[in-house]
Amino acid sequence: MNIRDSKYAQCLYFTSSALARKVEKLAIQVWKAVDLPPSHAYLLMAVLEDPGMQPSALSGELQLQPSTVTRLIEKLEEKKLVVRTTEGKLTNVYPTPKAKELQPKMIKCVQQFSQQYADLLGVDESSRLVQDMVAIADKLKL
């Protein structure tokens, strides 16, 4: 059944959730190449780009609750991909050498993911969709 055929197709919650599930499925397939769920991979990429990031900065960058960021960091620590240090009241997150080795593969995953949804939607439509979603999400200040 297509989403448009559902009696809930005019509902923002239903439609955005259905889209999110489909996008998540595609992302999970792509990120299997580095054996990380997409949410873990994006956090790790942020830490690789800015070593020493604080969990609060990661929370803002990834638009996730602080408790979610803490849980993701703990999972990445278990995989020996990040380490946390404490300096006074501040906690900083650093990538490990193992994480740095993964970085080229993760960059390829980002490129592959973008290419896959661009192939499905078209380059212009996928670009427009992402831009529109950013603008809409920024309007929903909750």
DSSP file (Angstrom, degrees, kcal/mol; ACC not computed):
  #  RESIDUE AA STRUCTURE BP1 BP2  ACC     N-H-->O    O-->H-N    N-H-->O    O-->H-N    TCO  KAPPA ALPHA  PHI   PSI    X-CA   Y-CA   Z-CA
    1    1 A M              0   0    0      0, 0.0     2,-0.2     0, 0.0     5,-0.0   0.000 360.0 360.0 360.0 133.7    0.0    0.0    0.0
    2    2 A N    >   -     0   0    0      1,-0.1     3,-1.3     3,-0.0     4,-0.3  -0.516 360.0-120.9 -77.4 150.5    1.3    3.5   -0.9
    3    3 A I  G >  S+     0   0    0      1,-0.3     3,-2.1     2,-0.2     6,-0.2   0.899 112.6  62.5 -57.8 -40.7    1.2    6.1    1.9
    4    4 A R  G 3  S+     0   0    0      1,-0.3    -1,-0.3     4,-0.1     5,-0.1   0.726  97.9  58.4 -60.3 -20.4   -1.0    8.3   -0.3
    5    5 A D  G <  S+     0   0    0     -3,-1.3    -1,-0.3     3,-0.1    -2,-0.2   0.531  85.4 100.4 -86.9  -6.9   -3.7    5.5   -0.1
    6    6 A S  S X  S-     0   0    0     -3,-2.1     3,-1.5    -4,-0.3     4,-0.1  -0.496  78.5-129.6 -77.9 147.8   -3.8    5.6    3.7
    7    7 A K  T 3  S+     0   0    0      1,-0.3     3,-0.3    -2,-0.2    -1,-0.1   0.621 110.4  55.6 -69.8 -10.7   -6.7    7.5    5.4
    8    8 A Y  T >  S+     0   0    0      1,-0.2     3,-2.3    -5,-0.2     7,-0.3   0.285  71.4 110.3-101.7   9.1   -4.0    9.2    7.5
    9    9 A A  T <  S+     0   0    0     -3,-1.5    -1,-0.2     1,-0.3    -2,-0.1   0.702  73.9  56.6 -61.0 -21.4   -2.0   10.5    4.5
   10   10 A Q  T 3  S+     0   0    0     -3,-0.3     2,-0.5    -4,-0.1    -1,-0.3   0.435  86.3  99.6 -89.3   1.3   -3.0   14.1    5.2
   11   11 A C    <>  -     0   0    0     -3,-2.3     4,-2.8     1,-0.2     5,-0.3  -0.781  64.7-150.5 -93.6 124.4   -1.6   13.9    8.7
   12   12 A L  H  > S+     0   0    0     -2,-0.5     4,-2.8     1,-0.2     5,-0.3   0.904  97.6  51.4 -58.0 -43.7    1.9   15.4    9.2
   13   13 A Y  H  > S+     0   0    0      2,-0.2     4,-2.1     1,-0.2     5,-0.2   0.955 113.8  42.6 -60.5 -50.7    2.7   13.0   12.0
   14   14 A F  H  > S+     0   0    0     -6,-0.2     4,-2.5     1,-0.2    -2,-0.2   0.944 118.4  44.1 -61.3 -49.7    1.8    9.9   10.1
   15   15 A T  H  X S+     0   0    0     -4,-2.8     4,-2.4    -7,-0.3    -2,-0.2   0.910 114.7  47.1 -66.8 -43.8    3.4   11.0    6.8
   16   16 A S  H  X S+     0   0    0     -4,-2.8     4,-2.5    -5,-0.3    -1,-0.2   0.877 113.4  49.9 -67.3 -35.6    6.7   12.3    8.4
   17   17 A S  H  X S+     0   0    0     -4,-2.1     4,-2.3    -5,-0.3    -2,-0.2   0.908 110.4  49.5 -67.3 -41.6    6.9    9.1   10.5
   18   18 A A  H  X S+     0   0    0     -4,-2.5     4,-1.8    -5,-0.2    -2,-0.2   0.921 113.2  47.0 -62.8 -43.3    6.4    6.9    7.5
   19   19 A L  H  X S+     0   0    0     -4,-2.4     4,-2.7     1,-0.2     5,-0.2   0.927 110.3  52.9 -62.8 -44.7    9.0    8.8    5.6
   20   20 A A  H  X S+     0   0    0     -4,-2.5     4,-2.7     1,-0.2    -2,-0.2   0.892 107.6  51.3 -59.9 -40.4   11.4    8.6    8.5
   21   21 A R  H  X S+     0   0    0     -4,-2.3     4,-2.1     2,-0.2    -1,-0.2   0.904 112.0  46.6 -63.8 -40.3   11.0    4.8    8.7
   22   22 A K  H  X S+     0   0    0     -4,-1.8     4,-1.9     2,-0.2    -2,-0.2   0.908 113.9  47.2 -68.6 -41.5   11.8    4.5    5.0
   23   23 A V  H  X S+     0   0    0     -4,-2.7     4,-2.7     1,-0.2    -2,-0.2   0.907 111.2  52.4 -65.4 -41.4   14.8    6.8    5.2
   24   24 A E  H  X S+     0   0    0     -4,-2.7     4,-2.9    -5,-0.2    -2,-0.2   0.904 107.0  52.7 -60.6 -42.1   16.1    5.0    8.3
   25   25 A K  H  X S+     0   0    0     -4,-2.1     4,-1.7     2,-0.2    -1,-0.2   0.921 111.6  45.7 -60.6 -44.7   15.8    1.6    6.4
   26   26 A L  H  X S+     0   0    0     -4,-1.9     4,-1.9     1,-0.2    -2,-0.2   0.921 113.7  49.4 -63.7 -44.3   17.9    3.0    3.6
   27   27 A A  H  X S+     0   0    0     -4,-2.7     4,-2.9     1,-0.2    -2,-0.2   0.905 107.5  53.8 -63.9 -42.1   20.4    4.5    6.0
   28   28 A I  H  X S+     0   0    0     -4,-2.9     4,-0.8     1,-0.2    -1,-0.2   0.907 107.8  51.4 -60.1 -41.5   20.8    1.3    8.0
   29   29 A Q  H >< S+     0   0    0     -4,-1.7     3,-0.6    -5,-0.2     4,-0.3   0.925 113.4  44.5 -60.7 -44.7   21.6   -0.6    4.8
   30   30 A V  H >< S+     0   0    0     -4,-1.9     3,-1.4     1,-0.2    -2,-0.2   0.922 111.0  52.4 -67.0 -44.6   24.3    1.9    3.8
   31   31 A W  H ><>S+     0   0    0     -4,-2.9     3,-1.6     1,-0.3     5,-1.5   0.551  84.6  85.5 -75.7  -6.2   25.9    2.1    7.3
   32   32 A K  G X<5S+     0   0    0     -4,-0.8     3,-1.1    -3,-0.6    -1,-0.3   0.782  75.3  74.7 -59.8 -25.0   26.3   -1.6    7.6
   33   33 A A  G < 5S+     0   0    0     -3,-1.4    -1,-0.3    -4,-0.3    -2,-0.2   0.765 106.7  31.4 -60.7 -25.5   29.5   -1.1    5.7
   34   34 A V  G < 5S-     0   0    0     -3,-1.6    -1,-0.3     2,-0.2    -2,-0.2   0.269 110.9-118.2-115.0   9.5   31.0    0.3    8.9
   35   35 A D  T < 5S+     0   0    0     -3,-1.1    -3,-0.2    -4,-0.3    -2,-0.1   0.870  75.5 116.9  57.4  41.2   29.0   -1.8   11.3
   36   36 A L      < -     0   0    0     -5,-1.5    -2,-0.2    -8,-0.1    -1,-0.2  -0.997  68.4-117.6-135.9 141.7   27.4    1.2   12.9
   37   37 A P     >  -     0   0    0      0, 0.0     4,-2.3     0, 0.0     3,-0.4  -0.458  39.6-108.9 -66.5 153.1   23.8    2.4   13.1
   38   38 A P  H  > S+     0   0    0      0, 0.0     4,-2.6     0, 0.0     5,-0.2   0.878 117.2  54.1 -54.4 -42.4   23.3    5.8   11.4
   39   39 A S  H  > S+     0   0    0      1,-0.2     4,-1.6     2,-0.2     5,-0.1   0.893 110.8  46.1 -62.6 -38.9   22.9    7.7   14.7
   40   40 A H  H  > S+     0   0    0     -3,-0.4     4,-2.5     2,-0.2    -1,-0.2   0.908 112.2  51.7 -66.7 -42.0   26.1    6.3   16.1
   41   41 A A  H  X S+     0   0    0     -4,-2.3     4,-2.6     1,-0.2    -2,-0.2   0.900 108.3  49.8 -64.4 -41.8   27.9    7.1   12.8
   42   42 A Y  H  X S+     0   0    0     -4,-2.6     4,-1.9     2,-0.2    -1,-0.2   0.886 111.4  49.2 -67.6 -36.9   26.8   10.7   12.7
   43   43 A L  H  X S+     0   0    0     -4,-1.6     4,-2.1    -5,-0.2    -2,-0.2   0.935 112.1  48.9 -63.8 -44.6   27.9   11.3   16.3
   44   44 A L  H  X S+     0   0    0     -4,-2.5     4,-2.5     1,-0.2    -2,-0.2   0.897 109.1  52.3 -63.1 -40.1   31.2    9.7   15.5
   45   45 A M  H  X S+     0   0    0     -4,-2.6     4,-2.2     2,-0.2    -1,-0.2   0.897 108.2  51.7 -62.9 -38.4   31.7   11.9   12.4
   46   46 A A  H  X S+     0   0    0     -4,-1.9     4,-1.6     1,-0.2    -2,-0.2   0.914 111.3  46.9 -63.2 -41.8   31.0   15.0   14.5
   47   47 A V  H  < S+     0   0    0     -4,-2.1    -2,-0.2     1,-0.2    -1,-0.2   0.875 111.1  51.8 -68.4 -37.2   33.6   14.0   17.0
   48   48 A L  H  < S+     0   0    0     -4,-2.5    -1,-0.2     1,-0.2    -2,-0.2   0.875 112.1  46.4 -65.6 -36.3   36.1   13.2   14.2
   49   49 A E  H  < S+     0   0    0     -4,-2.2    -1,-0.2     1,-0.3    -2,-0.2   0.776 130.1  22.2 -76.2 -26.2   35.5   16.6   12.7
   50   50 A D  S >< S-     0   0    0     -4,-1.6     3,-1.1    -5,-0.2    -1,-0.3  -0.579  82.6-157.3-142.0  73.9   35.8   18.4   16.1
   51   51 A P  T 3  S+     0   0    0      0, 0.0    43,-0.2     0, 0.0    -3,-0.1  -0.228  78.7  33.4 -56.5 138.3   37.7   16.3   18.6
   52   52 A G  T 3  S+     0   0    0     41,-2.5    42,-0.2     1,-0.2    -5,-0.1   0.550  80.2 164.2  92.6   9.5   37.0   17.2   22.2
   53   53 A M  B <   -A   93   0A   0     -3,-1.1    40,-2.5    40,-0.8    -1,-0.2  -0.256  35.3-125.3 -58.2 146.0   33.3   18.1   21.5
   54   54 A Q    >>  -     0   0    0     38,-0.2     4,-2.2     1,-0.1     3,-0.7  -0.684  19.1-115.8 -91.0 149.4   31.2   18.3   24.6
   55   55 A P  H 3> S+     0   0    0      0, 0.0     4,-2.5     0, 0.0     5,-0.1   0.840 115.8  57.0 -53.4 -35.4   28.0   16.2   24.8
   56   56 A S  H 3> S+     0   0    0      2,-0.2     4,-1.8     1,-0.2     5,-0.1   0.893 107.5  47.6 -64.9 -37.9   25.9   19.4   25.0
   57   57 A A  H <> S+     0   0    0     -3,-0.7     4,-2.7     2,-0.2    -1,-0.2   0.891 111.7  50.5 -68.3 -38.9   27.4   20.5   21.7
   58   58 A L  H  X S+     0   0    0     -4,-2.2     4,-2.6     2,-0.2     6,-0.2   0.895 106.8  55.2 -64.1 -39.8   26.8   17.1   20.2
   59   59 A S  H  X>S+     0   0    0     -4,-2.5     5,-1.9    -5,-0.2     4,-0.8   0.923 112.6  42.1 -58.9 -45.5   23.2   17.3   21.4
   60   60 A G  H  <5S+     0   0    0     -4,-1.8     3,-0.4     3,-0.2    -2,-0.2   0.924 114.7  50.0 -67.5 -45.2   22.7   20.5   19.5
   61   61 A E  H  <5S+     0   0    0     -4,-2.7    -2,-0.2     1,-0.2    -1,-0.2   0.886 120.7  34.7 -61.3 -40.6   24.5   19.5   16.4
   62   62 A L  H  <5S-     0   0    0     -4,-2.6    -1,-0.2    -5,-0.2    -2,-0.2   0.468 103.8-126.1 -96.2  -3.0   22.6   16.2   16.1
   63   63 A Q  T  <5 +     0   0    0     -4,-0.8     2,-0.3    -3,-0.4    -3,-0.2   0.925  64.4 135.6  57.2  46.8   19.3   17.6   17.4
   64   64 A L      < -     0   0    0     -5,-1.9    -1,-0.2    -6,-0.2    -2,-0.1  -0.884  62.3 -98.4-123.5 154.6   19.1   14.8   20.0
   65   65 A Q    >>  -     0   0    0     -2,-0.3     4,-2.2     1,-0.1     3,-0.6  -0.407  36.0-116.5 -66.4 146.4   18.3   14.8   23.7
   66   66 A P  H 3> S+     0   0    0      0, 0.0     4,-2.5     0, 0.0     5,-0.2   0.866 116.2  54.9 -53.6 -38.4   21.3   14.8   26.1
   67   67 A S  H 3> S+     0   0    0      1,-0.2     4,-2.0     2,-0.2     5,-0.1   0.865 107.4  50.1 -65.1 -34.4   20.3   11.4   27.4
   68   68 A T  H <> S+     0   0    0     -3,-0.6     4,-2.5     2,-0.2    -1,-0.2   0.912 109.7  50.3 -68.1 -42.8   20.3   10.0   23.9
   69   69 A V  H  X S+     0   0    0     -4,-2.2     4,-2.8     1,-0.2    -2,-0.2   0.918 109.6  51.4 -61.3 -43.5   23.8   11.5   23.2
   70   70 A T  H  X S+     0   0    0     -4,-2.5     4,-2.4     1,-0.2    -1,-0.2   0.920 110.2  49.0 -59.3 -44.3   25.1    9.9   26.4
   71   71 A R  H  X S+     0   0    0     -4,-2.0     4,-2.0     2,-0.2    -1,-0.2   0.909 111.9  48.5 -62.8 -42.6   23.7    6.5   25.4
   72   72 A L  H  X S+     0   0    0     -4,-2.5     4,-2.4     2,-0.2    -2,-0.2   0.914 110.6  50.9 -64.7 -42.4   25.3    6.8   21.9
   73   73 A I  H  X S+     0   0    0     -4,-2.8     4,-2.4     1,-0.2    -2,-0.2   0.923 108.5  52.4 -60.3 -43.9   28.6    7.8   23.4
   74   74 A E  H  X S+     0   0    0     -4,-2.4     4,-2.1     1,-0.2    -1,-0.2   0.902 109.5  49.0 -59.3 -41.7   28.5    4.8   25.8
   75   75 A K  H  X S+     0   0    0     -4,-2.0     4,-1.4     1,-0.2    -1,-0.2   0.901 111.6  48.9 -65.3 -40.4   27.9    2.5   22.8
   76   76 A L  H  <>S+     0   0    0     -4,-2.4     5,-2.9     1,-0.2     6,-0.7   0.843 108.9  53.6 -69.2 -32.3   30.8    4.0   20.9
   77   77 A E  H ><5S+     0   0    0     -4,-2.4     3,-1.7     3,-0.2    -2,-0.2   0.910 105.0  54.5 -64.8 -41.6   33.0    3.7   24.0
   78   78 A E  H 3<5S+     0   0    0     -4,-2.1    -2,-0.2     1,-0.3    -1,-0.2   0.852 108.7  48.6 -59.9 -34.2   32.1    0.0   24.1
   79   79 A K  T 3<5S-     0   0    0     -4,-1.4    -1,-0.3    -5,-0.1    -2,-0.2   0.383 115.9-119.0 -86.3   4.0   33.3   -0.3   20.5
   80   80 A K  T < 5S+     0   0    0     -3,-1.7    18,-0.3     2,-0.2    19,-0.3   0.860  81.2 119.9  61.3  38.2   36.5    1.5   21.4
   81   81 A L  S   <S+     0   0    0     -5,-2.9    15,-2.1     1,-0.2     2,-0.3   0.644  72.6  22.7-105.5 -20.7   35.7    4.3   18.9
   82   82 A V  E     -B   95   0A   0     -6,-0.7     2,-0.3    13,-0.3    -1,-0.2  -0.963  60.1-157.0-139.9 159.7   35.6    7.3   21.4
   83   83 A V  E     -B   94   0A   0     11,-2.3    11,-2.9    -2,-0.3     2,-0.4  -0.985  13.2-141.2-132.3 146.2   36.9    8.2   24.8
   84   84 A R  E     -B   93   0A   0     -2,-0.3     2,-0.3     9,-0.2     9,-0.2  -0.880  15.3-170.1-105.9 139.6   35.6   10.7   27.3
   85   85 A T  E     -B   92   0A   0      7,-2.5     7,-2.8    -2,-0.4     2,-0.5  -0.933  12.4-142.7-122.9 152.7   37.8   12.9   29.4
   86   86 A T  E     +B   91   0A   0     -2,-0.3     2,-0.5     5,-0.2     5,-0.2  -0.967  15.8 179.8-118.5 127.8   36.8   15.1   32.2
   87   87 A E  E >   -B   90   0A   0      3,-3.0     3,-2.0    -2,-0.5     2,-0.4  -0.891  69.1 -55.7-125.5  98.7   38.4   18.5   32.8
   88   88 A G  T 3  S-     0   0    0     -2,-0.5     0, 0.0     1,-0.3     0, 0.0  -0.569 122.6 -17.6  67.6-122.9   36.8   20.1   35.9
   89   89 A K  T 3  S+     0   0    0     -2,-0.4     2,-0.4    -3,-0.1    -1,-0.3   0.491 120.8  95.0 -91.1  -4.2   33.0   20.1   35.1
   90   90 A L  E <   - B   0  87A   0     -3,-2.0    -3,-3.0   -36,-0.0     2,-0.5  -0.699  56.8-158.7 -95.8 139.0   33.5   19.6   31.4
   91   91 A T  E     - B   0  86A   0     -2,-0.4     2,-0.4    -5,-0.2    -5,-0.2  -0.957  11.4-166.5-111.0 132.1   33.4   16.3   29.6
   92   92 A N  E     - B   0  85A   0     -7,-2.8    -7,-2.5    -2,-0.5     2,-0.5  -0.921  10.1-144.9-119.7 145.9   35.0   16.1   26.2
   93   93 A V  E     -AB  53  84A   0    -40,-2.5   -41,-2.5    -2,-0.4   -40,-0.8  -0.942  18.8-176.0-115.0 127.5   34.6   13.3   23.6
   94   94 A Y  E     - B   0  83A   0    -11,-2.9   -11,-2.3    -2,-0.5     2,-0.2  -0.923  24.8-118.8-122.8 145.1   37.6   12.3   21.5
   95   95 A P  E     - B   0  82A   0      0, 0.0   -13,-0.3     0, 0.0   -14,-0.1  -0.524  27.8-132.5 -77.1 149.9   37.9    9.8   18.6
   96   96 A T     >  -     0   0    0    -15,-2.1     4,-2.1    -2,-0.2     3,-0.3  -0.492  29.3-101.4 -91.0 168.7   40.2    6.9   19.0
   97   97 A P  H  > S+     0   0    0      0, 0.0     4,-1.8     0, 0.0     5,-0.1   0.872 125.2  58.5 -56.6 -35.6   42.8    5.8   16.4
   98   98 A K  H  > S+     0   0    0    -18,-0.3     4,-1.1     1,-0.2   -17,-0.1   0.898 105.9  48.4 -60.7 -40.5   40.3    3.0   15.5
   99   99 A A  H  > S+     0   0    0     -3,-0.3     4,-1.0   -19,-0.3     3,-0.5   0.901 107.4  54.9 -66.1 -41.0   37.7    5.7   14.7
  100  100 A K  H  < S+     0   0    0     -4,-2.1     3,-0.4     1,-0.3    -1,-0.2   0.851 104.3  54.8 -62.7 -33.5   40.1    7.7   12.6
  101  101 A E  H  < S+     0   0    0     -4,-1.8     4,-0.4     1,-0.2    -1,-0.3   0.821 107.3  51.2 -67.1 -30.6   40.7    4.5   10.5
  102  102 A L  H >X S+     0   0    0     -4,-1.1     4,-2.2    -3,-0.5     3,-0.6   0.685  85.4  90.4 -78.1 -19.3   37.0    4.3    9.9
  103  103 A Q  H 3X S+     0   0    0     -4,-1.0     4,-2.3    -3,-0.4     5,-0.2   0.856  83.6  50.0 -53.7 -46.3   36.6    7.9    8.7
  104  104 A P  H 3> S+     0   0    0      0, 0.0     4,-1.8     0, 0.0    -1,-0.3   0.904 112.5  48.7 -60.1 -38.7   37.3    7.3    5.0
  105  105 A K  H <> S+     0   0    0     -3,-0.6     4,-1.9    -4,-0.4    -2,-0.2   0.877 110.5  51.5 -66.5 -36.8   34.7    4.5    5.0
  106  106 A M  H  X S+     0   0    0     -4,-2.2     4,-2.3     2,-0.2    -1,-0.2   0.884 106.5  53.2 -68.8 -37.3   32.2    6.7    6.8
  107  107 A I  H  X S+     0   0    0     -4,-2.3     4,-2.1    -5,-0.2    -1,-0.2   0.904 108.8  50.6 -62.0 -40.4   32.7    9.5    4.2
  108  108 A K  H  X S+     0   0    0     -4,-1.8     4,-2.9     2,-0.2    -2,-0.2   0.875 107.5  53.8 -63.8 -37.3   31.9    6.9    1.5
  109  109 A C  H  X S+     0   0    0     -4,-1.9     4,-2.9     2,-0.2    -2,-0.2   0.916 107.9  49.6 -63.5 -43.0   28.8    5.9    3.4
  110  110 A V  H  X S+     0   0    0     -4,-2.3     4,-2.4     2,-0.2    -2,-0.2   0.932 114.1  45.7 -60.4 -45.2   27.6    9.5    3.5
  111  111 A Q  H  X S+     0   0    0     -4,-2.1     4,-2.5     2,-0.2    -2,-0.2   0.915 113.7  48.5 -64.8 -43.4   28.2    9.8   -0.2
  112  112 A Q  H  X S+     0   0    0     -4,-2.9     4,-2.6     2,-0.2    -2,-0.2   0.907 111.1  50.5 -64.2 -42.4   26.5    6.5   -1.0
  113  113 A F  H  X S+     0   0    0     -4,-2.9     4,-2.2     2,-0.2     5,-0.3   0.940 112.2  46.8 -61.3 -48.0   23.5    7.4    1.1
  114  114 A S  H  X S+     0   0    0     -4,-2.4     4,-2.0     1,-0.2    -1,-0.2   0.904 113.2  49.6 -60.5 -41.6   23.1   10.7   -0.7
  115  115 A Q  H  X S+     0   0    0     -4,-2.5     4,-2.5     2,-0.2    -1,-0.2   0.896 108.7  53.0 -65.5 -39.8   23.5    9.1   -4.1
  116  116 A Q  H  X S+     0   0    0     -4,-2.6     4,-1.7     1,-0.2    -2,-0.2   0.928 113.2  41.2 -65.4 -44.6   21.0    6.4   -3.3
  117  117 A Y  H  X S+     0   0    0     -4,-2.2     4,-2.4     1,-0.2     5,-0.3   0.836 114.0  53.5 -75.4 -27.0   18.2    8.8   -2.3
  118  118 A A  H  X S+     0   0    0     -4,-2.0     4,-2.6    -5,-0.3    -2,-0.2   0.881 108.5  50.8 -67.6 -37.2   19.1   11.1   -5.2
  119  119 A D  H  < S+     0   0    0     -4,-2.5    -2,-0.2     1,-0.2    -1,-0.2   0.878 114.8  43.5 -64.7 -37.3   18.8    8.2   -7.5
  120  120 A L  H  < S+     0   0    0     -4,-1.7    -2,-0.2    -5,-0.2    -1,-0.2   0.885 130.3  22.4 -75.2 -39.6   15.4    7.4   -6.1
  121  121 A L  H  < S-     0   0    0     -4,-2.4     4,-0.2    -5,-0.1    -3,-0.2   0.671 111.8-104.2-102.1 -20.9   14.0   10.9   -6.0
  122  122 A G     X  -     0   0    0     -4,-2.6     4,-2.6    -5,-0.3     5,-0.3   0.025  31.6 -94.4  97.6 145.5   16.1   12.8   -8.5
  123  123 A V  H  > S+     0   0    0      1,-0.2     4,-2.3     2,-0.2     5,-0.2   0.933 122.8  44.1 -61.4 -49.2   18.9   15.2   -7.6
  124  124 A D  H  > S+     0   0    0      1,-0.2     4,-2.7     2,-0.2     5,-0.2   0.930 115.9  46.5 -64.8 -45.3   16.8   18.4   -7.7
  125  125 A E  H  > S+     0   0    0     -4,-0.2     4,-2.7     1,-0.2    -1,-0.2   0.901 113.1  48.9 -66.0 -40.0   13.9   16.9   -5.8
  126  126 A S  H  X S+     0   0    0     -4,-2.6     4,-2.2     2,-0.2    -1,-0.2   0.912 113.2  47.5 -66.9 -40.3   16.1   15.3   -3.1
  127  127 A S  H  X S+     0   0    0     -4,-2.3     4,-2.3    -5,-0.3    -2,-0.2   0.927 114.0  46.9 -63.7 -44.9   18.0   18.6   -2.7
  128  128 A R  H  X S+     0   0    0     -4,-2.7     4,-2.8    -5,-0.2     5,-0.2   0.900 110.4  53.5 -63.4 -41.4   14.7   20.6   -2.5
  129  129 A L  H  X S+     0   0    0     -4,-2.7     4,-2.6     2,-0.2    -2,-0.2   0.930 109.7  47.0 -60.5 -46.6   13.2   18.1   -0.1
  130  130 A V  H  X S+     0   0    0     -4,-2.2     4,-2.2     2,-0.2    -1,-0.2   0.930 113.4  48.6 -62.7 -45.4   16.2   18.4    2.3
  131  131 A Q  H  X S+     0   0    0     -4,-2.3     4,-2.2     1,-0.2    -2,-0.2   0.914 113.0  47.8 -61.1 -43.3   16.1   22.2    2.2
  132  132 A D  H  X S+     0   0    0     -4,-2.8     4,-2.6     1,-0.2    -1,-0.2   0.899 110.4  51.6 -65.2 -40.4   12.4   22.3    2.8
  133  133 A M  H  X S+     0   0    0     -4,-2.6     4,-2.9    -5,-0.2    -1,-0.2   0.892 109.1  50.6 -65.2 -38.9   12.6   19.9    5.7
  134  134 A V  H  X S+     0   0    0     -4,-2.2     4,-2.3     2,-0.2    -2,-0.2   0.945 112.1  47.1 -61.7 -47.9   15.3   22.0    7.3
  135  135 A A  H  X S+     0   0    0     -4,-2.2     4,-1.2     1,-0.2    -2,-0.2   0.904 115.1  45.6 -61.8 -41.9   13.2   25.1    6.9
  136  136 A I  H  X S+     0   0    0     -4,-2.6     4,-1.4     2,-0.2     3,-0.4   0.924 111.6  51.2 -67.9 -45.0   10.1   23.4    8.3
  137  137 A A  H  < S+     0   0    0     -4,-2.9     3,-0.2     1,-0.2    -2,-0.2   0.887 108.3  53.1 -61.0 -38.1   12.0   21.8   11.2
  138  138 A D  H  < S+     0   0    0     -4,-2.3    -1,-0.2     1,-0.2    -2,-0.2   0.796 105.9  54.2 -67.4 -28.1   13.5   25.2   12.1
  139  139 A K  H  < S+     0   0    0     -4,-1.2     2,-1.8    -3,-0.4    -1,-0.2   0.798  93.0  75.3 -73.9 -28.4    9.9   26.7   12.2
  140  140 A L     <  +     0   0    0     -4,-1.4     2,-1.6    -3,-0.2    -1,-0.2  -0.579  65.6 179.5 -86.1  78.8    8.8   24.0   14.7
  141  141 A K              0   0    0     -2,-1.8    -3,-0.1     1,-0.2    -1,-0.1  -0.632 360.0 360.0 -84.7  88.0   10.5   25.4   17.8
  142  142 A L              0   0    0     -2,-1.6    -1,-0.2     0, 0.0    -2,-0.0   0.368 360.0 360.0-114.3 360.0    9.4   22.9   20.4
